[in-house]
Amino acid sequence: MKLYYAPGACSLGIHALLEEIGKPYEPVLVALREGAQFKPEYTSINPKSKVPTLVRDDGSVLTEFPAIAYWLASTNPGAKLLPPDADGQARALEAIDYVVATMHMQGFTRMFRPERFSPNPADQDAVKAQGRQIFARGFDLMDRTLAGKDYVVGSYSIADAALFYVEFWANGRTDVPLPAGCEAHYERMKARPAVARMLAQEGLAA
Ligand SMILES: N[C@@H](CCC(=O)N[C@@H](CS)C(=O)NCC(=O)O)C(=O)O
C-alpha cells in the first residue's frame, strides 16, 4: 500500500491508523505548498488534488478520509479500529463525518481559505470569524461526546484518528482552546506509540 500524505495535513489521521495496523506501507509525500497536488503526476492518481490518497496492494485508489479509515478498519479486524456492533460502528462514522465535513471542511477551511467561500476580500474577516465559530463549537460537541470515556466510542477507533487531526490543528495553528475532555484526549492520543511514530515520521512536534 502507498499513502499519499502531506506533513501536518488531515492525512496524518490515516497515517496514524496505518502505524496502528502495523502492516508494511509506503508513505509518499505530496508537497501541497508547492502545488504538487495539481501536477499530472498526482492528478493521474487522485484527480481531486487532495490528500490523503491510499493506493492499495491491487493498485486501486481510495480517497476521502472516512472511506479510507473505514476500509482500513474493516480489512484489518485484528487491529480493532471499530467496535464490533452496528451501533458502535455507526457512532464512530457519525463522529468522523462531523469532524471531516463540518469541523474541517466548513470550519477550519473558512479560517484558512476564506477566498473559497467569498471572492470579495471585504468579506473575508467575517468568513474567518464564522469558520472559527464552527471549529470551536465542534470541539464543544466532541467534548460532550467524550464525557466519561477515554475515546470517542469508548474503545479506540478510527473516530479518534479523525478527532486527533483537528485537535492537532487547534493546538499549533489556531487560537481555539481545546475543552478539557478534548485536551485529555489529545494527550492520550499522543501517548499512543503509533501516533508518536507518525508524528516523528512527518517531522511534527505536537
Ligand atoms: N474530503 C477530503 C478532504 C481532504 C482535504 O481537504 N485535504 C487537504 C489537506 S488537509 C488537501 O489536500 N488540500 C490541498 C488543496 O486543497 O489544494 C477527505 O476527507 O479526505
PDBQT file of the ligand as one rigid body, heavy atoms in Angstrom, charges set to zero:
ROOT
HETATM    1  N1  LIG A 301     -12.869  15.460   1.956  1.00  0.00    +0.000 N 
HETATM    2  C1  LIG A 301     -11.444  15.167   1.855  1.00  0.00    +0.000 C 
HETATM    3  C2  LIG A 301     -10.678  16.385   2.332  1.00  0.00    +0.000 C 
HETATM    4  C3  LIG A 301      -9.217  16.280   2.046  1.00  0.00    +0.000 C 
HETATM    5  C4  LIG A 301      -8.543  17.635   2.140  1.00  0.00    +0.000 C 
HETATM    6  O1  LIG A 301      -9.183  18.699   2.177  1.00  0.00    +0.000 OA
HETATM    7  N2  LIG A 301      -7.206  17.580   2.169  1.00  0.00    +0.000 N 
HETATM    8  C5  LIG A 301      -6.415  18.785   2.189  1.00  0.00    +0.000 C 
HETATM    9  C6  LIG A 301      -5.295  18.686   3.228  1.00  0.00    +0.000 C 
HETATM   10  S1  LIG A 301      -5.917  18.644   4.871  1.00  0.00    +0.000 SA
HETATM   11  C7  LIG A 301      -5.754  18.972   0.834  1.00  0.00    +0.000 C 
HETATM   12  O2  LIG A 301      -5.323  18.009   0.226  1.00  0.00    +0.000 OA
HETATM   13  N3  LIG A 301      -5.655  20.212   0.370  1.00  0.00    +0.000 N 
HETATM   14  C8  LIG A 301      -4.990  20.547  -0.833  1.00  0.00    +0.000 C 
HETATM   15  C9  LIG A 301      -5.703  21.632  -1.568  1.00  0.00    +0.000 C 
HETATM   16  O3  LIG A 301      -6.854  21.950  -1.217  1.00  0.00    +0.000 OA
HETATM   17  O4  LIG A 301      -5.113  22.162  -2.520  1.00  0.00    +0.000 OA
HETATM   18  C10 LIG A 301     -11.143  13.952   2.714  1.00  0.00    +0.000 C 
HETATM   19  O5  LIG A 301     -11.982  13.583   3.542  1.00  0.00    +0.000 OA
HETATM   20  O6  LIG A 301     -10.116  13.290   2.516  1.00  0.00    +0.000 OA
ENDROOT
TORSDOF 0
